[in-house]
Amino acid sequence: MKKWRFLLGYGSETGQSKAIAQGIVDTASEQHKICADLFELDEVDKQFKLEEESVMVIITSSTGDGEPPSNASKFWRKIRREKKSDLLSHMKYTVLGLGDTNYSNFCNCGRVLDRRFEELGASRFYPSTWADDAVGLDLTIEPWLQGLWPALKETLAKLNTSSESSIDNLSQSIDQFNFNQEIKPTVERQLSSCNKFKSDEDSISYSSSFDELTTLTLPPKPTHSLSVKLSESSEESNQVLDGSQYHVAKLARRECLTHDVAIKPVISMELQLSEEEFLFEAGDAIKIVCANDENEVDLLLKRLEWLDKASHRLEISISPDNTKKSTKIPAYIPPMCSLRYALVNCIDIRSSPRKNLLRLFVDCTTDDDEKRRLEELCSREGSEIYIKYILEEHLSILDILNHFPSCKPDVAMLIEFLPSLMPRFYSICSSPLDDARSIKFVYSVFNFAASNGRTYERFGVCTNWLNKIDIGTKVLIQTRISQHFRLPLTLDTPLIMIGPGTGVAPFVGFLDHLYLSSQSISGFDVNNLNTWLFYGCRHREHDFLFQEQLQMYQQINVLKHLFIAASREEGYPFRYVQDQLKINGQELANLICNRNAIIFVCGDIKTMVRDVRETIANILREHTEITNIDEYMKSLETSRRYLLDIWS
């Protein structure tokens, strides 16, 4: 009988969708004897053709304001532009979308692809679903994956004209699967944990909150595909990523914008390109290639007892025993580099380890109590524990290893299963009209104390690296072009800009661009501008970013209205930008409803973005006669009059 196969396409910006997709490939091959052909979605028409595929599973995240990941943008455009309504009438499909409900366009990429596949004639063989990072992706992903296999088998059996009895049996198993009930465990373990982490110097102990008879469902044990050897050769490559994709800049200036007593320092940085023009517009962001902290890498090397091998060269190859068709040597690790170089420049050692790696750690652990705790953390039943104490507290691979001292993973395991170190994004706060070879941006300095399970103090990965490098150091950068976060073409369109903290950065770029345009473009009259900026800080004397520049723009009429909130300033009546929005509610409602104002929001997604949206909606309820505010807010978003530039 011909081996069953299906197409598995993923769109991933940070590697999360890719990791889930790779897990599906492994499970398909090892547990179900099904071949999953894995490709980036943008490999459409190169590695696969939709017209020739019968069954497709799509795993995708969204980026920015609901836009597709960088390796799915071509596929996104192709699907959205396709007009042939029966193009995919032969196809069965399902979509797993990853997103965060703090964003207004939750799982937008996955939802659009799901809808377009249906409009092009395809039919779902299994319900598409949307995983929410705000409550924990695994709470949705794990039951969805559990139900995927019987549905997929039935679909493939029908397509491959298997016996009716086989199909009937599979149909029965799907009918019996209730997505609203807890999935029955397949691997039984005693669960003795876990409501609270109690950190001591070496381990985490649990206080029991589960019945002792509760059973555990462990994820399938991943198989090794790579072989890694350490050679004492000192020959080393310093190649980082694909240099053709990046521009080489130099650090030209670094300045602290906040007072010494500010709770969170904010740094302004300028990068200079010497040989080529860097194409960007106000509203764009830059992607910066950074490195892990070398002291943190040393701590990891010491914990793993690899410190004496740090200068040894890595030799990575595909294992002779490998059976996975999709196995590739990681392209982000140069062919000749030391172990230290790989850990500093190529591998993400800071992000929380995924459950598949914790599952591997179980077999690398000799202490029975530690082994049981690792089983609990990677089990389906332990999902809430994993989310609360690992993901929400941002425990790193080193934290986990410190808490489980008998765990001794090998080099190959970490290199294969830790993700690549991803570049970081920062909003540009300058205009190309000033100097197209100069890029300015700002960032906050984050400090994470050794608490809540974190076993050592650490700073943000990229910001810490930027703080340490010397003036003149080369920095690899790339533009992230904003699709919609742009100044309008007409001068008289009112702009409502809302950006607390470093969220003000793109608006400084906007105002800089408007000011320089007024100086260089004939007929550009700043009196036609209608610009409103709502800015928030903690204290106006301590961390009012770009104060002189913004006040100068206000004096020359580039910025018509500037409203400040100060959350920690005693006696000041406006704590948050929402307070200033409410005070100006009537005028804002008029601008939005009668003057076609564009609303720009930039900042942290945790609470601010949601609260601002709710405040705007309440303003419209109070000051207009609009009956369906929810629909009106959605119309603002779809017409690109409510735009977000947000991060987590």
ChimeraX attribute file (.defattr): number of C-alpha atoms within 10 A of each C-alpha:
attribute: neighborCount
match mode: 1-to-1
recipient: residues
	/A:1	5
	/A:2	5
	/A:3	9
	/A:4	17
	/A:5	20
	/A:6	20
	/A:7	18
	/A:8	22
	/A:9	25
	/A:10	29
	/A:11	31
	/A:12	23
	/A:13	17
	/A:14	17
	/A:15	16
	/A:16	18
	/A:17	21
	/A:18	22
	/A:19	19
	/A:20	19
	/A:21	26
	/A:22	19
	/A:23	16
	/A:24	19
	/A:25	20
	/A:26	24
	/A:27	21
	/A:28	18
	/A:29	16
	/A:30	17
	/A:31	10
	/A:32	13
	/A:33	13
	/A:34	19
	/A:35	20
	/A:36	25
	/A:37	16
	/A:38	22
	/A:39	18
	/A:40	20
	/A:41	25
	/A:42	22
	/A:43	16
	/A:44	16
	/A:45	11
	/A:46	7
	/A:47	12
	/A:48	17
	/A:49	10
	/A:50	15
	/A:51	12
	/A:52	10
	/A:53	16
	/A:54	19
	/A:55	23
	/A:56	22
	/A:57	24
	/A:58	22
	/A:59	24
	/A:60	33
	/A:61	30
	/A:62	25
	/A:63	23
	/A:64	16
	/A:65	23
	/A:66	20
	/A:67	20
	/A:68	26
	/A:69	22
	/A:70	16
	/A:71	17
	/A:72	24
	/A:73	16
	/A:74	15
	/A:75	18
	/A:76	21
	/A:77	12
	/A:78	12
	/A:79	15
	/A:80	14
	/A:81	9
	/A:82	12
	/A:83	11
	/A:84	10
	/A:85	14
	/A:86	13
	/A:87	16
	/A:88	22
	/A:89	16
	/A:90	15
	/A:91	21
	/A:92	23
	/A:93	26
	/A:94	23
	/A:95	23
	/A:96	27
	/A:97	28
	/A:98	27
	/A:99	24
	/A:100	21
	/A:101	15
	/A:102	20
	/A:103	21
	/A:104	19
	/A:105	21
	/A:106	22
	/A:107	27
	/A:108	23
	/A:109	25
	/A:110	28
	/A:111	21
	/A:112	17
	/A:113	21
	/A:114	22
	/A:115	12
	/A:116	19
	/A:117	25
	/A:118	19
	/A:119	18
	/A:120	19
	/A:121	16
	/A:122	24
	/A:123	18
	/A:124	17
	/A:125	19
	/A:126	20
	/A:127	13
	/A:128	18
	/A:129	18
	/A:130	22
	/A:131	23
	/A:132	20
	/A:133	16
	/A:134	13
	/A:135	15
	/A:136	18
	/A:137	18
	/A:138	19
	/A:139	17
	/A:140	17
	/A:141	18
	/A:142	17
	/A:143	17
	/A:144	19
	/A:145	14
	/A:146	14
	/A:147	18
	/A:148	18
	/A:149	19
	/A:150	21
	/A:151	20
	/A:152	25
	/A:153	20
	/A:154	22
	/A:155	20
	/A:156	22
	/A:157	17
	/A:158	14
	/A:159	12
	/A:160	13
	/A:161	9
	/A:162	13
	/A:163	10
	/A:164	11
	/A:165	9
	/A:166	13
	/A:167	18
	/A:168	12
	/A:169	13
	/A:170	20
	/A:171	17
	/A:172	12
	/A:173	14
	/A:174	19
	/A:175	11
	/A:176	9
	/A:177	17
	/A:178	11
	/A:179	11
	/A:180	7
	/A:181	8
	/A:182	11
	/A:183	16
	/A:184	11
	/A:185	15
	/A:186	11
	/A:187	12
	/A:188	12
	/A:189	18
	/A:190	15
	/A:191	22
	/A:192	19
	/A:193	21
	/A:194	20
	/A:195	15
	/A:196	16
	/A:197	16
	/A:198	12
	/A:199	16
	/A:200	11
	/A:201	8
	/A:202	13
	/A:203	19
	/A:204	17
	/A:205	18
	/A:206	15
	/A:207	12
	/A:208	13
	/A:209	12
	/A:210	16
	/A:211	11
	/A:212	12
	/A:213	11
	/A:214	13
	/A:215	21
	/A:216	22
	/A:217	19
	/A:218	22
	/A:219	20
	/A:220	15
	/A:221	17
	/A:222	16
	/A:223	15
	/A:224	18
	/A:225	22
	/A:226	21
	/A:227	19
	/A:228	18
	/A:229	14
	/A:230	17
	/A:231	15
	/A:232	13
	/A:233	13
	/A:234	12
	/A:235	12
	/A:236	16
	/A:237	14
	/A:238	14
	/A:239	14
	/A:240	15
	/A:241	16
	/A:242	9
	/A:243	11
	/A:244	7
	/A:245	10
	/A:246	16
	/A:247	18
	/A:248	18
	/A:249	24
	/A:250	19
	/A:251	19
	/A:252	18
	/A:253	14
	/A:254	17
	/A:255	11
	/A:256	15
	/A:257	20
	/A:258	20
	/A:259	15
	/A:260	11
	/A:261	10
	/A:262	15
	/A:263	14
	/A:264	17
	/A:265	17
	/A:266	21
	/A:267	20
	/A:268	20
	/A:269	19
	/A:270	19
	/A:271	23
	/A:272	21
	/A:273	20
	/A:274	12
	/A:275	10
	/A:276	11
	/A:277	13
	/A:278	21
	/A:279	12
	/A:280	21
	/A:281	22
	/A:282	27
	/A:283	25
	/A:284	25
	/A:285	23
	/A:286	21
	/A:287	17
	/A:288	20
	/A:289	20
	/A:290	22
	/A:291	23
	/A:292	23
	/A:293	21
	/A:294	15
	/A:295	10
	/A:296	18
	/A:297	20
	/A:298	17
	/A:299	14
	/A:300	20
	/A:301	19
	/A:302	13
	/A:303	15
	/A:304	18
	/A:305	12
	/A:306	17
	/A:307	17
	/A:308	9
	/A:309	15
	/A:310	21
	/A:311	20
	/A:312	22
	/A:313	24
	/A:314	26
	/A:315	16
	/A:316	20
	/A:317	15
	/A:318	14
	/A:319	13
	/A:320	9
	/A:321	11
	/A:322	13
	/A:323	14
	/A:324	16
	/A:325	14
	/A:326	13
	/A:327	15
	/A:328	11
	/A:329	14
	/A:330	16
	/A:331	12
	/A:332	18
	/A:333	24
	/A:334	20
	/A:335	18
	/A:336	19
	/A:337	21
	/A:338	27
	/A:339	22
	/A:340	21
	/A:341	25
	/A:342	25
	/A:343	26
	/A:344	21
	/A:345	23
	/A:346	25
	/A:347	22
	/A:348	22
	/A:349	23
	/A:350	22
	/A:351	16
	/A:352	19
	/A:353	23
	/A:354	19
	/A:355	20
	/A:356	19
	/A:357	19
	/A:358	22
	/A:359	22
	/A:360	22
	/A:361	24
	/A:362	22
	/A:363	15
	/A:364	15
	/A:365	19
	/A:366	14
	/A:367	13
	/A:368	11
	/A:369	13
	/A:370	21
	/A:371	20
	/A:372	17
	/A:373	21
	/A:374	24
	/A:375	27
	/A:376	27
	/A:377	24
	/A:378	25
	/A:379	27
	/A:380	24
	/A:381	22
	/A:382	21
	/A:383	18
	/A:384	19
	/A:385	21
	/A:386	23
	/A:387	19
	/A:388	15
	/A:389	19
	/A:390	22
	/A:391	17
	/A:392	15
	/A:393	16
	/A:394	19
	/A:395	19
	/A:396	21
	/A:397	20
	/A:398	24
	/A:399	22
	/A:400	22
	/A:401	20
	/A:402	22
	/A:403	20
	/A:404	22
	/A:405	16
	/A:406	16
	/A:407	21
	/A:408	17
	/A:409	17
	/A:410	13
	/A:411	16
	/A:412	17
	/A:413	18
	/A:414	16
	/A:415	22
	/A:416	19
	/A:417	17
	/A:418	19
	/A:419	23
	/A:420	21
	/A:421	24
	/A:422	20
	/A:423	17
	/A:424	15
	/A:425	18
	/A:426	20
	/A:427	26
	/A:428	26
	/A:429	28
	/A:430	28
	/A:431	27
	/A:432	19
	/A:433	16
	/A:434	14
	/A:435	12
	/A:436	17
	/A:437	18
	/A:438	19
	/A:439	25
	/A:440	21
	/A:441	21
	/A:442	25
	/A:443	21
	/A:444	17
	/A:445	17
	/A:446	16
	/A:447	12
	/A:448	13
	/A:449	13
	/A:450	12
	/A:451	11
	/A:452	16
	/A:453	23
	/A:454	22
	/A:455	22
	/A:456	15
	/A:457	11
	/A:458	16
	/A:459	14
	/A:460	16
	/A:461	19
	/A:462	21
	/A:463	18
	/A:464	18
	/A:465	15
	/A:466	21
	/A:467	12
	/A:468	10
	/A:469	12
	/A:470	13
	/A:471	12
	/A:472	13
	/A:473	12
	/A:474	17
	/A:475	19
	/A:476	19
	/A:477	25
	/A:478	20
	/A:479	20
	/A:480	17
	/A:481	16
	/A:482	17
	/A:483	11
	/A:484	16
	/A:485	24
	/A:486	16
	/A:487	19
	/A:488	12
	/A:489	7
	/A:490	9
	/A:491	17
	/A:492	16
	/A:493	18
	/A:494	21
	/A:495	24
	/A:496	21
	/A:497	23
	/A:498	25
	/A:499	25
	/A:500	26
	/A:501	20
	/A:502	26
	/A:503	24
	/A:504	25
	/A:505	27
	/A:506	30
	/A:507	26
	/A:508	24
	/A:509	23
	/A:510	21
	/A:511	23
	/A:512	23
	/A:513	22
	/A:514	23
	/A:515	22
	/A:516	15
	/A:517	18
	/A:518	15
	/A:519	13
	/A:520	10
	/A:521	9
	/A:522	8
	/A:523	9
	/A:524	16
	/A:525	16
	/A:526	19
	/A:527	13
	/A:528	14
	/A:529	19
	/A:530	19
	/A:531	21
	/A:532	19
	/A:533	23
	/A:534	22
	/A:535	25
	/A:536	28
	/A:537	23
	/A:538	20
	/A:539	20
	/A:540	17
	/A:541	15
	/A:542	18
	/A:543	23
	/A:544	23
	/A:545	26
	/A:546	16
	/A:547	12
	/A:548	10
	/A:549	13
	/A:550	18
	/A:551	14
	/A:552	13
	/A:553	19
	/A:554	16
	/A:555	11
	/A:556	12
	/A:557	18
	/A:558	25
	/A:559	23
	/A:560	17
	/A:561	14
	/A:562	15
	/A:563	16
	/A:564	20
	/A:565	24
	/A:566	23
	/A:567	17
	/A:568	14
	/A:569	16
	/A:570	9
	/A:571	8
	/A:572	12
	/A:573	12
	/A:574	19
	/A:575	20
	/A:576	22
	/A:577	25
	/A:578	22
	/A:579	18
	/A:580	18
	/A:581	20
	/A:582	15
	/A:583	12
	/A:584	13
	/A:585	19
	/A:586	15
	/A:587	13
	/A:588	23
	/A:589	20
	/A:590	15
	/A:591	19
	/A:592	20
	/A:593	14
	/A:594	9
	/A:595	13
	/A:596	15
	/A:597	22
	/A:598	21
	/A:599	23
	/A:600	22
	/A:601	25
	/A:602	25
	/A:603	21
	/A:604	19
	/A:605	18
	/A:606	14
	/A:607	10
	/A:608	20
	/A:609	23
	/A:610	15
	/A:611	16
	/A:612	18
	/A:613	16
	/A:614	15
	/A:615	18
	/A:616	21
	/A:617	16
	/A:618	15
	/A:619	21
	/A:620	23
	/A:621	15
	/A:622	13
	/A:623	14
	/A:624	14
	/A:625	9
	/A:626	13
	/A:627	10
	/A:628	9
	/A:629	17
	/A:630	11
	/A:631	11
	/A:632	15
	/A:633	19
	/A:634	15
	/A:635	13
	/A:636	18
	/A:637	18
	/A:638	12
	/A:639	11
	/A:640	15
	/A:641	21
	/A:642	22
	/A:643	21
	/A:644	24
	/A:645	23
	/A:646	21
	/A:647	17
	/A:648	8
